[in-house]
Amino acid sequence: MTAPLLSVRDLCTHFPIRGATPFSARKIVRAVDGLTFDVHRGQILSLVGESGSGKTTAGRSILRLIEPTSGEITFDGADFRALGAGDLRRARRRMQIIFQDPFASLNPRMNVGRIIAEGMKLHAIGDGARDRRDRVAMMLERVGLSADAMTRYPHEFSGGQRQRIGIARALAVAPDFILADEPVSALDVSIQAQVLNLLQDLRADLGLTMIFIAHDLSVVEYLSDRVAVMYLGRIMEIADAADLYARPTHPYTEALLSAAPIPEPGARRARILLKGETPSPVAPPSGCVFRTRCPIAGPECAQTVPGLRQVAPGHRVACLKRG
């Protein structure tokens, strides 16, 4: 197999917080705590989990929008964390992001043409303003909007249309890799399907490599090649999408899948209800971070931090009692 386009090893992003008084001990928020995975060219890896599991922080740390505390990020064979400011800006032409909120991520004072052309101008793409206008028009048509949208402003569009503009902006600089940070969570269900179909078509046409962040396992099933399930900053299970949906192994994955709706009238899953609340990342449980909510946890789960163990080819699980 060829080398991965993106390789992440033991990635940690911790945030220090001050105590209640100047003499209080500093505490640490362990938002991301030891992620390891690869993403190959043309592949879509989905990061899924409940709110607060660290998915967005992980994605932004990979792009260095948030500086990681430790770990390795290798992009196309280069040490991404070692890049200085100038090299980092040039590298970011190849790594783009689609934000969750399609309204807040677009400058309301700029028309759509300027929003999409801004990245082209920054990276010196196109032969002058006229050429960039033509490229913007082509990009708008590629995402299902007309070229007339160039002269209009973000507030004149629906949520789904604004997300298409955000996708066009990300694609305008011809990136190799895209981080899609919950790009459909703010949209109606029918619009979600349209945007997912668009991303699937763009992936097929352009050969894009993508990390897709979501909290809904039913959304990522259609789009993903591989799925990594996160809980409290750690990966609990990672596998090819078909394998994970057919044979979920970690109790947390089973619980998430049990909550996903089945698109068949009258069909139901046996719900697995997790007890308690997600612990604070400031004071995660000892041993397995999921043990306080796990239906099969034993005494040993409080003593040992489970590593990701292979239970099938390409399928790894962080659980002492499964696999």
BALOBA-1460 file (C-alpha; in Angstrom, 3 decimals):
// residues 323
<rec num="1" residu="m" x="0.000" y="0.000" z="0.000"/>
<rec num="2" residu="t" x="1.236" y="3.510" z="-0.769"/>
<rec num="3" residu="a" x="2.239" y="5.921" z="1.985"/>
<rec num="4" residu="p" x="-0.672" y="7.841" z="3.553"/>
<rec num="5" residu="l" x="-1.251" y="11.447" z="2.551"/>
<rec num="6" residu="l" x="-1.877" y="12.345" z="6.207"/>
<rec num="7" residu="s" x="-0.374" y="10.521" z="9.158"/>
<rec num="8" residu="v" x="-1.141" y="11.417" z="12.793"/>
<rec num="9" residu="r" x="0.806" y="9.882" z="15.652"/>
<rec num="10" residu="d" x="0.031" y="10.283" z="19.371"/>
<rec num="11" residu="l" x="-1.521" y="13.731" z="18.848"/>
<rec num="12" residu="c" x="-2.356" y="15.603" z="22.061"/>
<rec num="13" residu="t" x="-3.942" y="19.026" z="22.522"/>
<rec num="14" residu="h" x="-4.166" y="20.154" z="26.140"/>
<rec num="15" residu="f" x="-5.375" y="23.501" z="27.434"/>
<rec num="16" residu="p" x="-4.121" y="24.794" z="30.802"/>
<rec num="17" residu="i" x="-6.717" y="26.591" z="32.922"/>
<rec num="18" residu="r" x="-6.107" y="28.788" z="35.936"/>
<rec num="19" residu="g" x="-7.235" y="27.852" z="39.393"/>
<rec num="20" residu="a" x="-9.730" y="29.824" z="41.456"/>
<rec num="21" residu="t" x="-6.917" y="31.701" z="43.215"/>
<rec num="22" residu="p" x="-3.367" y="32.684" z="42.195"/>
<rec num="23" residu="f" x="-2.058" y="29.938" z="44.504"/>
<rec num="24" residu="s" x="-4.286" y="27.170" z="43.134"/>
<rec num="25" residu="a" x="-2.705" y="24.395" z="41.103"/>
<rec num="26" residu="r" x="-3.161" y="24.701" z="37.365"/>
<rec num="27" residu="k" x="-5.440" y="22.166" z="35.766"/>
<rec num="28" residu="i" x="-5.289" y="20.730" z="32.268"/>
<rec num="29" residu="v" x="-8.159" y="20.168" z="29.817"/>
<rec num="30" residu="r" x="-7.199" y="17.069" z="27.842"/>
<rec num="31" residu="a" x="-9.249" y="17.861" z="24.751"/>
<rec num="32" residu="v" x="-7.296" y="15.481" z="22.505"/>
<rec num="33" residu="d" x="-5.247" y="12.774" z="24.177"/>
<rec num="34" residu="g" x="-3.167" y="10.510" z="21.962"/>
<rec num="35" residu="l" x="-4.782" y="10.183" z="18.518"/>
<rec num="36" residu="t" x="-3.100" y="7.918" z="15.972"/>
<rec num="37" residu="f" x="-4.428" y="7.230" z="12.473"/>
<rec num="38" residu="d" x="-3.615" y="7.464" z="8.744"/>
<rec num="39" residu="v" x="-5.631" y="8.855" z="5.850"/>
<rec num="40" residu="h" x="-4.682" y="7.633" z="2.378"/>
<rec num="41" residu="r" x="-5.150" y="9.556" z="-0.863"/>
<rec num="42" residu="g" x="-8.739" y="9.615" z="-2.077"/>
<rec num="43" residu="q" x="-9.991" y="8.272" z="1.255"/>
<rec num="44" residu="i" x="-12.620" y="9.728" z="3.585"/>
<rec num="45" residu="l" x="-12.064" y="9.136" z="7.298"/>
<rec num="46" residu="s" x="-14.930" y="10.152" z="9.575"/>
<rec num="47" residu="l" x="-14.389" y="11.182" z="13.200"/>
<rec num="48" residu="v" x="-17.584" y="10.585" z="15.171"/>
<rec num="49" residu="g" x="-18.648" y="10.862" z="18.789"/>
<rec num="50" residu="e" x="-20.818" y="12.814" z="21.204"/>
<rec num="51" residu="s" x="-20.449" y="16.551" z="21.674"/>
<rec num="52" residu="g" x="-17.353" y="17.213" z="23.745"/>
<rec num="53" residu="s" x="-15.469" y="14.151" z="22.507"/>
<rec num="54" residu="g" x="-12.717" y="16.302" z="20.972"/>
<rec num="55" residu="k" x="-13.522" y="15.821" z="17.276"/>
<rec num="56" residu="t" x="-13.378" y="19.485" z="16.238"/>
<rec num="57" residu="t" x="-10.301" y="20.198" z="18.369"/>
<rec num="58" residu="a" x="-8.596" y="17.205" z="16.754"/>
<rec num="59" residu="g" x="-9.416" y="18.472" z="13.264"/>
<rec num="60" residu="r" x="-8.242" y="21.997" z="13.943"/>
<rec num="61" residu="s" x="-5.098" y="20.709" z="15.619"/>
<rec num="62" residu="i" x="-4.254" y="18.700" z="12.501"/>
<rec num="63" residu="l" x="-4.506" y="21.897" z="10.425"/>
<rec num="64" residu="r" x="-2.628" y="23.828" z="13.153"/>
<rec num="65" residu="l" x="-5.498" y="26.271" z="13.541"/>
<rec num="66" residu="i" x="-4.966" y="25.186" z="17.147"/>
<rec num="67" residu="e" x="-1.372" y="24.320" z="17.961"/>
<rec num="68" residu="p" x="-1.091" y="20.751" z="19.300"/>
<rec num="69" residu="t" x="0.664" y="20.144" z="22.593"/>
<rec num="70" residu="s" x="2.573" y="17.121" z="21.322"/>
<rec num="71" residu="g" x="2.550" y="14.418" z="18.697"/>
<rec num="72" residu="e" x="3.439" y="14.097" z="15.029"/>
<rec num="73" residu="i" x="1.549" y="15.276" z="11.943"/>
<rec num="74" residu="t" x="3.001" y="14.184" z="8.610"/>
<rec num="75" residu="f" x="1.432" y="15.526" z="5.410"/>
<rec num="76" residu="d" x="2.607" y="14.097" z="2.091"/>
<rec num="77" residu="g" x="5.830" y="12.939" z="3.717"/>
<rec num="78" residu="a" x="6.681" y="16.294" z="5.360"/>
<rec num="79" residu="d" x="6.664" y="17.141" z="9.066"/>
<rec num="80" residu="f" x="3.708" y="19.529" z="9.187"/>
<rec num="81" residu="r" x="4.400" y="20.637" z="12.771"/>
<rec num="82" residu="a" x="7.932" y="21.762" z="11.841"/>
<rec num="83" residu="l" x="6.798" y="24.275" z="9.199"/>
<rec num="84" residu="g" x="7.465" y="27.963" z="9.840"/>
<rec num="85" residu="a" x="4.914" y="30.702" z="9.154"/>
<rec num="86" residu="g" x="5.739" y="31.142" z="5.451"/>
<rec num="87" residu="d" x="5.892" y="27.435" z="4.658"/>
<rec num="88" residu="l" x="2.738" y="26.837" z="6.688"/>
<rec num="89" residu="r" x="0.790" y="29.398" z="4.659"/>
<rec num="90" residu="r" x="1.936" y="27.783" z="1.413"/>
<rec num="91" residu="a" x="1.076" y="24.316" z="2.706"/>
<rec num="92" residu="r" x="-2.421" y="25.415" z="3.672"/>
<rec num="93" residu="r" x="-3.291" y="25.851" z="0.009"/>
<rec num="94" residu="r" x="-3.287" y="22.059" z="-0.045"/>
<rec num="95" residu="m" x="-5.288" y="21.706" z="3.199"/>
<rec num="96" residu="q" x="-8.652" y="23.454" z="3.436"/>
<rec num="97" residu="i" x="-11.595" y="23.431" z="5.851"/>
<rec num="98" residu="i" x="-15.383" y="23.506" z="5.522"/>
<rec num="99" residu="f" x="-16.826" y="25.014" z="8.683"/>
<rec num="100" residu="q" x="-19.890" y="23.850" z="10.605"/>
<rec num="101" residu="d" x="-21.862" y="27.105" z="10.531"/>
<rec num="102" residu="p" x="-22.402" y="28.150" z="6.903"/>
<rec num="103" residu="f" x="-23.412" y="31.676" z="7.910"/>
<rec num="104" residu="a" x="-20.842" y="32.607" z="10.552"/>
<rec num="105" residu="s" x="-17.994" y="31.353" z="8.361"/>
<rec num="106" residu="l" x="-18.811" y="33.757" z="5.488"/>
<rec num="107" residu="n" x="-17.929" y="37.455" z="5.689"/>
<rec num="108" residu="p" x="-21.292" y="39.309" z="5.491"/>
<rec num="109" residu="r" x="-19.582" y="42.404" z="4.031"/>
<rec num="110" residu="m" x="-18.152" y="40.581" z="1.039"/>
<rec num="111" residu="n" x="-20.109" y="39.304" z="-1.929"/>
<rec num="112" residu="v" x="-19.812" y="35.663" z="-2.917"/>
<rec num="113" residu="g" x="-17.393" y="36.377" z="-5.766"/>
<rec num="114" residu="r" x="-14.911" y="38.068" z="-3.420"/>
<rec num="115" residu="i" x="-15.333" y="35.367" z="-0.743"/>
<rec num="116" residu="i" x="-14.419" y="32.563" z="-3.139"/>
<rec num="117" residu="a" x="-11.693" y="34.518" z="-4.948"/>
<rec num="118" residu="e" x="-9.979" y="35.591" z="-1.715"/>
<rec num="119" residu="g" x="-8.019" y="32.341" z="-1.384"/>
<rec num="120" residu="m" x="-7.044" y="32.412" z="-5.056"/>
<rec num="121" residu="k" x="-5.672" y="35.920" z="-4.657"/>
<rec num="122" residu="l" x="-3.783" y="35.023" z="-1.476"/>
<rec num="123" residu="h" x="-2.098" y="32.029" z="-3.129"/>
<rec num="124" residu="a" x="-1.573" y="33.771" z="-6.501"/>
<rec num="125" residu="i" x="-3.868" y="31.402" z="-8.374"/>
<rec num="126" residu="g" x="-5.205" y="32.652" z="-11.715"/>
<rec num="127" residu="d" x="-3.953" y="35.100" z="-14.312"/>
<rec num="128" residu="g" x="-5.479" y="38.348" z="-13.078"/>
<rec num="129" residu="a" x="-8.937" y="39.377" z="-11.862"/>
<rec num="130" residu="r" x="-10.787" y="38.303" z="-15.025"/>
<rec num="131" residu="d" x="-9.353" y="34.794" z="-14.877"/>
<rec num="132" residu="r" x="-10.242" y="34.528" z="-11.191"/>
<rec num="133" residu="r" x="-13.814" y="35.619" z="-11.966"/>
<rec num="134" residu="d" x="-14.074" y="32.856" z="-14.543"/>
<rec num="135" residu="r" x="-12.719" y="30.347" z="-12.037"/>
<rec num="136" residu="v" x="-15.234" y="31.515" z="-9.404"/>
<rec num="137" residu="a" x="-18.105" y="31.113" z="-11.877"/>
<rec num="138" residu="m" x="-16.929" y="27.608" z="-12.745"/>
<rec num="139" residu="m" x="-16.595" y="26.697" z="-9.070"/>
<rec num="140" residu="l" x="-20.111" y="27.943" z="-8.287"/>
<rec num="141" residu="e" x="-21.555" y="25.840" z="-11.090"/>
<rec num="142" residu="r" x="-19.607" y="22.827" z="-9.834"/>
<rec num="143" residu="v" x="-21.317" y="23.070" z="-6.423"/>
<rec num="144" residu="g" x="-24.774" y="23.563" z="-7.941"/>
<rec num="145" residu="l" x="-25.127" y="27.367" z="-7.932"/>
<rec num="146" residu="s" x="-25.318" y="29.784" z="-10.840"/>
<rec num="147" residu="a" x="-22.604" y="32.275" z="-11.747"/>
<rec num="148" residu="d" x="-25.089" y="35.070" z="-10.919"/>
<rec num="149" residu="a" x="-24.478" y="34.302" z="-7.230"/>
<rec num="150" residu="m" x="-21.121" y="36.116" z="-7.454"/>
<rec num="151" residu="t" x="-22.692" y="39.534" z="-7.000"/>
<rec num="152" residu="r" x="-24.927" y="38.571" z="-4.075"/>
<rec num="153" residu="y" x="-24.193" y="38.469" z="-0.334"/>
<rec num="154" residu="p" x="-24.370" y="35.547" z="2.126"/>
<rec num="155" residu="h" x="-27.596" y="36.708" z="3.815"/>
<rec num="156" residu="e" x="-29.415" y="36.357" z="0.476"/>
<rec num="157" residu="f" x="-28.974" y="32.568" z="0.454"/>
<rec num="158" residu="s" x="-30.495" y="29.654" z="2.345"/>
<rec num="159" residu="g" x="-28.431" y="27.570" z="4.768"/>
<rec num="160" residu="g" x="-27.817" y="24.829" z="2.212"/>
<rec num="161" residu="q" x="-26.776" y="27.346" z="-0.429"/>
<rec num="162" residu="r" x="-24.403" y="29.042" z="2.010"/>
<rec num="163" residu="q" x="-22.776" y="25.706" z="2.751"/>
<rec num="164" residu="r" x="-22.305" y="25.168" z="-0.984"/>
<rec num="165" residu="i" x="-20.552" y="28.544" z="-1.086"/>
<rec num="166" residu="g" x="-18.318" y="27.397" z="1.766"/>
<rec num="167" residu="i" x="-17.490" y="24.233" z="-0.169"/>
<rec num="168" residu="a" x="-16.728" y="26.284" z="-3.300"/>
<rec num="169" residu="r" x="-14.394" y="28.505" z="-1.274"/>
<rec num="170" residu="a" x="-12.525" y="25.457" z="0.054"/>
<rec num="171" residu="l" x="-12.191" y="23.964" z="-3.434"/>
<rec num="172" residu="a" x="-11.172" y="27.213" z="-5.121"/>
<rec num="173" residu="v" x="-7.458" y="26.752" z="-4.364"/>
<rec num="174" residu="a" x="-7.442" y="23.125" z="-5.609"/>
<rec num="175" residu="p" x="-6.571" y="21.453" z="-2.278"/>
<rec num="176" residu="d" x="-5.468" y="17.847" z="-1.850"/>
<rec num="177" residu="f" x="-7.078" y="17.484" z="1.579"/>
<rec num="178" residu="i" x="-10.265" y="18.879" z="3.148"/>
<rec num="179" residu="l" x="-11.388" y="18.892" z="6.761"/>
<rec num="180" residu="a" x="-15.200" y="18.985" z="6.842"/>
<rec num="181" residu="d" x="-16.192" y="20.026" z="10.378"/>
<rec num="182" residu="e" x="-19.808" y="18.871" z="10.842"/>
<rec num="183" residu="p" x="-20.774" y="20.510" z="7.519"/>
<rec num="184" residu="v" x="-24.372" y="19.239" z="7.559"/>
<rec num="185" residu="s" x="-25.309" y="19.379" z="11.253"/>
<rec num="186" residu="a" x="-26.907" y="22.839" z="10.942"/>
<rec num="187" residu="l" x="-28.997" y="21.878" z="7.889"/>
<rec num="188" residu="d" x="-32.421" y="20.301" z="7.427"/>
<rec num="189" residu="v" x="-32.409" y="16.551" z="6.757"/>
<rec num="190" residu="s" x="-33.349" y="16.911" z="3.079"/>
<rec num="191" residu="i" x="-30.613" y="19.500" z="2.559"/>
<rec num="192" residu="q" x="-28.130" y="17.299" z="4.412"/>
<rec num="193" residu="a" x="-28.632" y="14.599" z="1.788"/>
<rec num="194" residu="q" x="-28.008" y="17.082" z="-1.036"/>
<rec num="195" residu="v" x="-24.755" y="18.332" z="0.514"/>
<rec num="196" residu="l" x="-23.563" y="14.777" z="1.240"/>
<rec num="197" residu="n" x="-24.274" y="13.807" z="-2.378"/>
<rec num="198" residu="l" x="-22.341" y="16.866" z="-3.522"/>
<rec num="199" residu="l" x="-19.328" y="15.946" z="-1.382"/>
<rec num="200" residu="q" x="-19.453" y="12.378" z="-2.685"/>
<rec num="201" residu="d" x="-19.536" y="13.611" z="-6.291"/>
<rec num="202" residu="l" x="-16.672" y="16.058" z="-5.690"/>
<rec num="203" residu="r" x="-14.630" y="13.310" z="-4.068"/>
<rec num="204" residu="a" x="-15.160" y="11.086" z="-7.115"/>
<rec num="205" residu="d" x="-14.452" y="13.865" z="-9.651"/>
<rec num="206" residu="l" x="-11.481" y="15.500" z="-7.911"/>
<rec num="207" residu="g" x="-9.974" y="12.613" z="-5.977"/>
<rec num="208" residu="l" x="-10.242" y="14.518" z="-2.707"/>
<rec num="209" residu="t" x="-8.919" y="13.194" z="0.574"/>
<rec num="210" residu="m" x="-11.095" y="14.170" z="3.520"/>
<rec num="211" residu="i" x="-11.638" y="14.003" z="7.257"/>
<rec num="212" residu="f" x="-15.376" y="14.297" z="7.891"/>
<rec num="213" residu="i" x="-16.388" y="15.224" z="11.447"/>
<rec num="214" residu="a" x="-19.877" y="14.329" z="12.660"/>
<rec num="215" residu="h" x="-21.770" y="13.240" z="15.754"/>
<rec num="216" residu="d" x="-24.362" y="11.194" z="13.830"/>
<rec num="217" residu="l" x="-23.218" y="7.743" z="12.713"/>
<rec num="218" residu="s" x="-26.114" y="7.481" z="10.265"/>
<rec num="219" residu="v" x="-24.763" y="10.495" z="8.366"/>
<rec num="220" residu="v" x="-21.237" y="9.176" z="7.881"/>
<rec num="221" residu="e" x="-22.166" y="5.623" z="6.856"/>
<rec num="222" residu="y" x="-22.914" y="6.681" z="3.283"/>
<rec num="223" residu="l" x="-19.824" y="8.847" z="2.842"/>
<rec num="224" residu="s" x="-16.974" y="7.157" z="4.716"/>
<rec num="225" residu="d" x="-14.266" y="4.673" z="3.818"/>
<rec num="226" residu="r" x="-13.109" y="4.452" z="7.439"/>
<rec num="227" residu="v" x="-14.655" y="5.569" z="10.731"/>
<rec num="228" residu="a" x="-12.910" y="6.485" z="13.991"/>
<rec num="229" residu="v" x="-15.134" y="6.670" z="17.087"/>
<rec num="230" residu="m" x="-13.914" y="9.225" z="19.658"/>
<rec num="231" residu="y" x="-14.726" y="9.587" z="23.336"/>
<rec num="232" residu="l" x="-13.157" y="12.129" z="25.698"/>
<rec num="233" residu="g" x="-10.258" y="12.904" z="23.371"/>
<rec num="234" residu="r" x="-9.378" y="9.285" z="22.562"/>
<rec num="235" residu="i" x="-10.190" y="6.861" z="19.758"/>
<rec num="236" residu="m" x="-12.283" y="3.961" z="21.047"/>
<rec num="237" residu="e" x="-12.611" y="2.088" z="17.760"/>
<rec num="238" residu="i" x="-11.408" y="2.548" z="14.183"/>
<rec num="239" residu="a" x="-12.306" y="0.369" z="11.211"/>
<rec num="240" residu="d" x="-13.446" y="0.316" z="7.623"/>
<rec num="241" residu="a" x="-16.959" y="1.733" z="7.523"/>
<rec num="242" residu="a" x="-18.646" y="-1.476" z="6.319"/>
<rec num="243" residu="d" x="-16.887" y="-3.538" z="8.984"/>
<rec num="244" residu="l" x="-17.672" y="-1.113" z="11.813"/>
<rec num="245" residu="y" x="-21.381" y="-0.936" z="10.961"/>
<rec num="246" residu="a" x="-21.647" y="-4.708" z="10.491"/>
<rec num="247" residu="r" x="-19.547" y="-5.701" z="13.524"/>
<rec num="248" residu="p" x="-19.247" y="-2.883" z="16.092"/>
<rec num="249" residu="t" x="-17.013" y="-4.110" z="18.914"/>
<rec num="250" residu="h" x="-16.572" y="-1.343" z="21.486"/>
<rec num="251" residu="p" x="-19.562" y="-0.811" z="23.851"/>
<rec num="252" residu="y" x="-19.504" y="2.913" z="23.051"/>
<rec num="253" residu="t" x="-19.776" y="2.253" z="19.304"/>
<rec num="254" residu="e" x="-22.650" y="-0.141" z="19.960"/>
<rec num="255" residu="a" x="-24.465" y="2.537" z="21.969"/>
<rec num="256" residu="l" x="-23.998" y="5.179" z="19.264"/>
<rec num="257" residu="l" x="-25.218" y="2.837" z="16.543"/>
<rec num="258" residu="s" x="-28.250" y="1.853" z="18.597"/>
<rec num="259" residu="a" x="-29.351" y="5.508" z="18.576"/>
<rec num="260" residu="a" x="-29.073" y="5.863" z="14.772"/>
<rec num="261" residu="p" x="-32.447" y="5.685" z="12.991"/>
<rec num="262" residu="i" x="-33.131" y="2.884" z="10.501"/>
<rec num="263" residu="p" x="-34.508" y="4.150" z="7.147"/>
<rec num="264" residu="e" x="-37.265" y="1.524" z="7.039"/>
<rec num="265" residu="p" x="-40.869" y="2.040" z="8.209"/>
<rec num="266" residu="g" x="-41.475" y="0.240" z="11.486"/>
<rec num="267" residu="a" x="-37.884" y="-0.945" z="11.867"/>
<rec num="268" residu="r" x="-36.315" y="-0.372" z="15.281"/>
<rec num="269" residu="r" x="-33.043" y="-1.070" z="17.027"/>
<rec num="270" residu="a" x="-32.682" y="-2.182" z="20.621"/>
<rec num="271" residu="r" x="-31.500" y="1.001" z="22.319"/>
<rec num="272" residu="i" x="-28.461" y="0.917" z="24.564"/>
<rec num="273" residu="l" x="-28.793" y="3.748" z="27.070"/>
<rec num="274" residu="l" x="-25.540" y="4.892" z="28.639"/>
<rec num="275" residu="k" x="-25.698" y="5.801" z="32.301"/>
<rec num="276" residu="g" x="-24.404" y="9.070" z="33.695"/>
<rec num="277" residu="e" x="-22.811" y="12.043" z="31.975"/>
<rec num="278" residu="t" x="-19.610" y="12.376" z="29.996"/>
<rec num="279" residu="p" x="-16.804" y="13.022" z="32.530"/>
<rec num="280" residu="s" x="-14.902" y="16.296" z="32.479"/>
<rec num="281" residu="p" x="-11.739" y="16.302" z="30.325"/>
<rec num="282" residu="v" x="-10.122" y="18.180" z="33.230"/>
<rec num="283" residu="a" x="-10.391" y="15.081" z="35.417"/>
<rec num="284" residu="p" x="-10.883" y="12.031" z="33.168"/>
<rec num="285" residu="p" x="-11.423" y="8.643" z="34.836"/>
<rec num="286" residu="s" x="-8.393" y="6.489" z="35.535"/>
<rec num="287" residu="g" x="-7.764" y="3.568" z="33.221"/>
<rec num="288" residu="c" x="-10.337" y="3.429" z="30.429"/>
<rec num="289" residu="v" x="-11.984" y="6.849" z="30.121"/>
<rec num="290" residu="f" x="-15.284" y="5.205" z="29.122"/>
<rec num="291" residu="r" x="-15.487" y="2.872" z="32.137"/>
<rec num="292" residu="t" x="-17.795" y="5.124" z="34.220"/>
<rec num="293" residu="r" x="-20.544" y="4.709" z="31.602"/>
<rec num="294" residu="c" x="-19.654" y="1.292" z="30.234"/>
<rec num="295" residu="p" x="-22.174" y="-1.546" z="30.779"/>
<rec num="296" residu="i" x="-19.451" y="-4.225" z="30.829"/>
<rec num="297" residu="a" x="-16.696" y="-2.429" z="32.821"/>
<rec num="298" residu="g" x="-14.817" y="-4.429" z="35.434"/>
<rec num="299" residu="p" x="-12.287" y="-3.584" z="38.177"/>
<rec num="300" residu="e" x="-9.388" y="-3.975" z="35.749"/>
<rec num="301" residu="c" x="-10.798" y="-1.170" z="33.578"/>
<rec num="302" residu="a" x="-9.938" y="1.354" z="36.313"/>
<rec num="303" residu="q" x="-6.313" y="0.224" z="36.438"/>
<rec num="304" residu="t" x="-5.187" y="-0.038" z="32.801"/>
<rec num="305" residu="v" x="-5.436" y="2.391" z="29.898"/>
<rec num="306" residu="p" x="-6.434" y="0.201" z="26.934"/>
<rec num="307" residu="g" x="-4.479" y="0.685" z="23.738"/>
<rec num="308" residu="l" x="-5.923" y="0.126" z="20.289"/>
<rec num="309" residu="r" x="-5.728" y="-3.627" z="19.621"/>
<rec num="310" residu="q" x="-6.353" y="-5.226" z="16.246"/>
<rec num="311" residu="v" x="-9.397" y="-7.500" z="16.265"/>
<rec num="312" residu="a" x="-9.606" y="-7.948" z="12.488"/>
<rec num="313" residu="p" x="-7.615" y="-6.641" z="9.517"/>
<rec num="314" residu="g" x="-7.836" y="-2.834" z="9.678"/>
<rec num="315" residu="h" x="-10.168" y="-2.977" z="12.706"/>
<rec num="316" residu="r" x="-8.765" y="-1.807" z="16.067"/>
<rec num="317" residu="v" x="-10.523" y="-1.407" z="19.411"/>
<rec num="318" residu="a" x="-9.465" y="0.180" z="22.730"/>
<rec num="319" residu="c" x="-11.171" y="-2.207" z="25.160"/>
<rec num="320" residu="l" x="-9.835" y="-4.684" z="27.697"/>
<rec num="321" residu="k" x="-12.924" y="-6.903" z="27.560"/>
<rec num="322" residu="r" x="-13.607" y="-7.033" z="23.848"/>
<rec num="323" residu="g" x="-11.638" y="-8.270" z="20.877"/>
